[in-house]
Each structure stands twice: as C-alpha cells, then as structure tokens.
Amino acid sequence: MASVFSFQLSPYFLTNSVIKGQFRVRVQNVGSRESKVLSSDSIVVNKTSFIDQKKKNGVLYDGGTVVEEERALINGENGRLGSVAQNKRMKDVSKDLEALWDDGYGTKTVKDYLDVAKEMIRPDGGPPRWFCPLECGQPRKNSPTLLFLPGMDGVGLGLILHHKALGKVFEVWCLHIPVYDRTPFEGLVKFVEETVRTKHAASPNRPIYLVGDSFGGCLALAVAARNPKIDLVLILANPATSFGRSQLQPLLPILEALPDGLHDTVPYLLSFVMGDPLKMATIGIENRLPPKSKIEQLSGNLTALLPLLSGLADIIPKETLLWKLKLLNSAAAYANSRLHAVKAEVLVLASGKDYMLPSADEAKRLKSSLQNCNVRLFKDHGHTILLEVGISLLTIIKGTSKYRCSRRLDFVSDFVPPSMSEFKYASDEAFGFICVATAAAMFSTLDDGRIVKGLAGVPKEGPVLFVGYHMLMGFELSPLVEGFLREKIVVRGLAHPVLFTDSQETSTSEFSLQDWLKVMGAVPVTASNIFRLLSTKSHVLLYPGGAREALHYKGEEYKLCWPKQQEFVRMAARFGATIVPFGTVGEDDIAELALDYNDLKQIPLVNDFIREMSRNGPRPRDESAGEVASQDIFIPGLLPKVPGRFYYLFGKPIETKGKEELLKDKNYANELYLQLYQWRV
C-alpha cells in the first residue's frame, strides 16, 4: 500500500522485576479466571504471579474486560510491586467510531520503539508472556482478538506505530520473549496455541487474528496448521519461511567465530539490512509541509534515530543472535512442512527491498501453496515493514476486506469509518491528483428550491439514498467522497461486485485504488446490502446505470443507461429514506474515448481476456434487466485532455417517509422513478 500516513513507558504492561521507575499496569485475563496464560508459570513479579497480586489488591479482571487500572512502582532492587496510587475505570470507547476519528498514526516512531525496548530487554529470568499496551485502550463492542507475534527481536513492540488504531477495533495482545529465554520453537507454538484455544473457547463465533512479523510469521502458520477448525486470520509481514534461501544462514558460522569485541557492530549493521532508516525517520512528517520544512524535520529525526540503532546490540546480544538464527531455521522448517494443513485466511505483506529475506519471491510461493492466501507487495519497503512510514496495518486489513467480527464478513456491521490519517492520505496521494486537477464545485438544493454552493441542502441524518449518473470510468467518485468526508459524512458507495473479488490478484499486487474504495466505504451492490445500509440509517450512493454508464461507448457522453424498471424506490420507502437525485458534468471532457468495448472486441487477445474476466466474474443483475445487465468489464483506451472542472448538483431532497403506498403500488413507485430520471435528463 502506498502510505496512509511525550512518550512514556507507562503504556506497557511489563513484568520485568529489575526495571526501575513507574509503569501503568494493565492486566487482563485472556479467558476465564482459570486461564493458564496468566498463570504463575507465565507472569511473575518477585516470585509471585500477577493473579495472586490482583487478588491481594482486590482487583478483578474477567473475559478481557478491564474494570480497574493501577499505577504501580516496580523496585529495581527487589522486584516488589509497590503501592497502588488510585483506581479508576477506563474510558468506554466501545461505541461505533465516527468519521475522521483519530487513529494516532505518526505520533509514535522507531525512536519510541528503541527507547521502550531498552527497558523491556533487561533480564528477568522469566519465560515468554503476553502484554497489552494501554494506549490501545478498550475496543468497540464484540471486537475480535489480535495476537501479535514478534520477529527476531522478540520484544513485542513491532506494532508500536499501530497500537492506537488497532486498539479501537481489536483486543490487542503482544507476545514478549525475553532476551535470554531459550524456549524451543515447539514450546512457543504450544504457548501461543494455548492462548488461541482459550480465546476461541470464550468466543467460538469470533475470529482470532495472528499478526506474525518475520519469525512470528512462522509461528502463526504453525499454530494455524495445528488448529484448522479454529477461525483464524493470519497477517504475515515478510514471514521467515524463506529463511533457507536468506542471506542470514551463512552468517551463523561467522558469528560463532566473531570475537565478542566486534559483535556490537553486527546489530548496527543489521539495522540497515532489516529496514530503511529514511522511511523510519519520515514517520510523523506531514506530506503537506514545504520541502524545506520536510528536510529539516527528516534531518532532525535521523540525527536522533541513528545513535539509538547501536542499542540493538543489547536487544540482540551475541548469544541471543546465535540462538535466534538457529530458532529461525527450525521455525521455517516446521512451518514449511505443514503449509498443506493451513486452512486459515492469510494475508501476506511482502517488501520489495527486503535485503534480509527474499520476501517478494516467498509471497509468490505462499500464494500458490496456501489454500486461501492474498498478497500485497510494497516495492519500496524493507524487512521491518511495520516500523516504516507508509504502512498503516489497520488500513491494509480494511482495504483487503479482512476485518470481520464474526465467521463471515459483513460489509455493513463490520465497517470501520475512515480515520483522519486515511482521509489525509487519500486527499493528498491516493486521489490527490484528480481532486486537485478537477477542483470539484458542489451545489445543493434547499427545501425552498434555492440552489446554494456546498452541501447545506443535503440531509445530515440518514437514511439517505443518493441517486446519480456514472460518468466515464467513475472518476467523479473521488472528489464526491472527499467532499462528503470533509463534512464528516461517510457515503457508502454501492460498487460492482468484481471489485471485491481477487480473481485478478497476483503475488505482485500492490495496495491499489480498488483497496482504497473499500477503505472509504464501498460495498458490493446487492439488494441485501442496500436493505441493511438503509436500515442502519446510512448515506448510500447508488448509480442505477452501473458499469454500463461508467464504461459507455463512443458517442454516449452524458447518456443515461438506467434500467426500465425502478429497483430502489420501494426499498427507500420501506425505511422512509430521503432520496437525493444528483448530476455531474465535466468528466466526459477530461479524456477522449479512443477504444471502446466494440473496438477492443476486434483485438483477438484482448477479446479473449475480456470474455474470460466476464465469464468468471459476478454480475449484479440478471439478463432481464436488459442493456444494463449485459456489460462486460473492460478498460477502455483513453486519450487524456486538459482536465476541466467537475460540477456536482444535488437536487431537492425527496421524502418517502409516510408514503407507505409506494410499497403496494408499483405504478406510484414508477412515477417517482420517472421523476428522478427526468430530473437528471
């Protein structure tokens, strides 16, 4: 995907008995109160389990719900849990998110990762354990669980840039593997597996997300292979299943022979192989800043970041690095031997500039080896992709239709509105050129018939059904959606179902405009989706002409291709929705149609390709709909012109509330349909 976009140690639950200073402690039971995940074997402070500590302090945590928050002092000398200063309930943010909500992207950087990791890596002799970042907060109601499985560093802070965003829609847990822990790979698999089974037992109808970074990708695949009946969604960032073909394997004998005095330089050099320092330092720099300001901020960030990279020698000391390389070898072998058993839904995020692992090639292999695998390639990113600018994990999950709260994806109830950083990126980068080039001007009609500039005449409260004309290639969509988002109105566009299939996806597919349409709220155009959107009082965008209008032929500029019978009037009346007709001009003047459908059919190879796509692709209407049902999907040949301005006019809102007769009388409904058609003509 192209990019979307006073740190303290307090946001982390740590169990290190030698860490000095204050920490805000958040403890959650992964399952029931008897869950072994938080047993005395897993989490210990001063030789006492946190379960015992919470009983002593009178604090109860159950089913993943935090009912109390503590501030504790962990003494570095004896590891005792100090006094509790105050109790208070966490803010309830379980309600639905509003448009342009704050996802916190850009407020954390790699510098924060290194600062916090420096404290977390101090040896405590403890085994692997889970922690929950407090900055994640409390998610929306019925949110699924996300378990983060770290890479070779084992710290568990690999999602630090994404904690706030993910925490709104996931219950986030991160695995921490202490520096001097020597648990073998199968032991780690069983540890994660136990947590997965506990969470599944508590919520059997809810998916569990495993986000595996590098080594964690092997761990996620292994757990999925051993638990094919559990609903798992795997997000694999440059998975280390390709370790056998990596540049790290020959490093093992060299490291074993390397004098201790020279080891400190190895992690420093590895940092440049693992990721791109420039992309790490660019996080938090606004795209809209002048070039001079950008360079100044980038220089300052690099100056602060580079000296900290030497701290990787503490995160991965020599003996730990040797152990981790051996662990990677066994992890890759274990996961690769069980790929055939993986039934889970898988999304692979592969970097084009991963100099540690051949991740781009590995993505191709995994796509062909796994039963249900999608791939997104990020050409300009390095190995530590989740710590680099330009990668918003939640945006990727949303754009690839991977976010769901139950066994099946529900485009209505599972929708997460666009965040502020997503909106900024869409405005500046994804749709930026067409929005600037066309300088959209919007006009709306008030109840008294007056036409005013802006969207004052558009109802702010739903349900609202916008009915309009689709211009060439649907280029009018981007400025329209952006204009409504500026008013904090999310328009749910009803799109052709082919946009939601992965039939044309390959191992080199990047995060594209098609993915961005889903992030902005597009849903497949089906009767059930229209029904559910209107029932939830949404603002719905409908083009009756659909693909036939967007992919029109030569000489059909601004021609309406609507079906003869109304398909939406009685549905709108069923929910008392307000119908707003609208029209757009300007789009058919930005390009000349050089090759239309009839021209492309005369080219043998192209004709075969179009036929194959149409044969395998979904059709939103049956043949009874006439001309609008017979459109095959194709990309026309266009000759660009100097773009003019787009003009949008939203007509006077038509109320259907109280007009129940529309539900019974087809003739009455057709009269209203013809009224809308004639308004546009």
Beta strands, then each sheet from edge to edge (+ up, - down):
strand 1: 22-25
strand 2: 44-45
strand 3: 48-49
strand 4: 70-73
strand 5: 129-131
strand 6: 145-149
strand 7: 171-176
strand 8: 208-213
strand 9: 232-237
strand 10: 345-351
strand 11: 373-378
strand 12: 441-445
strand 13: 451-453
strand 14: 464-467
strand 15: 491-495
strand 16: 523-524
strand 17: 539-542
strand 18: 578-585
strand 19: 591-595
strand 20: 637-640
strand 21: 647-650
strand 22: 654-655
sheet 1: 1+ 4-
sheet 2: 2+ 3-
sheet 3: 5+ 7- 6- 8- 9- 10- 11-
sheet 4: 13+ 12- 21- 18+ 14+ 17+ 15+ 16+
sheet 5: 13+ 12- 21- 18+ 22-
sheet 6: 19+ 20-
end
